[in-house]
Amino acid sequence: MDTSMMESEGRPGSAGWPTRVLIAVRDPDLVGDIRTALTAAPYRFHLLGVVDPKIDPALVAWCARGDAVLIGSEEWGALGRRHPNEFAALNERHTVVVICTDEQFADVLLIKRGTPSGLVVQDRRHALSAEMIEVALHGNLVISEAQFDRVRRNAHRLSIVGQLGQRDRAVLNWLATGLSNEAIADALKVSISEVKVSIASLMRRLKLKKRVALAVFAVSAGLSPSGGRGRSAVNAQD
């Protein structure tokens, strides 16, 4: 753990003091990006330090040192799954901003055991900035225009799923398991040609150009042969 920058002076969030921030991220590249963004605006942020979270209750004790916690998406999800009580305490007592990559976007939005104060989805084509972090600290979602468009399109696709016929919905559910057309046909006790017709219909209705994109959408939507849908699809690629 890097505690070289941790200080006890000053009251967190008091007038005249920058926002005190603790970074709880394991990815060294992401830590570097966050450090660069924070140190570019020292009048706004005071970096308390960086913890290398092993996803245990001790993280919460360290978080008590700061105003805000910038936590990686993987660490956030693991803490919620393994230590729900500490996870709840972290959410109640601190401003929590989840930092994730574009590829992790779907998983972050679907965390069920709490809601972060803010979320920054880092588009690797653009540098993480102090302004982005500051906006997220005020409880906002920070995404690029392209990411927003994808979320909007996939929200529309989810509404279409509810209108599908029984056969098309069953095929889409099985696509989420990664099975081949032949295996899906066997599972549904229909012909391979019928499965292919359903897939073509699904691609047309959901405006997806490839079978793999259709399968990714089904996985992101939390579809399964049992018919459940426990997640919201935001990460399907056109």
Salt bridges, closest charged atoms under 4 A:
ASP2 OD2 - ARG35 NH2 2.54
ASP33 OD2 - ARG124 NH1 2.75
ASP52 OD2 - LYS54 NZ 3.40
GLU75 OE2 - ARG26 NE 3.32
ASP102 OD1 - ARG150 NH2 3.31
ASP107 OD1 - ARG231 NH2 2.41
ASP123 OD2 - ARG125 NH2 2.82
ASP123 OD2 - HIS126 ND1 3.57
GLU131 OE2 - ARG44 NH2 3.10
GLU134 OE1 - ARG44 NH1 3.17
ASP149 OD1 - ARG152 NH2 3.33
GLU194 OE2 - ARG167 NH1 3.41
ASP238 OD2 - ARG153 NE 2.72
ASP238 OD1 - ARG157 NH2 2.52
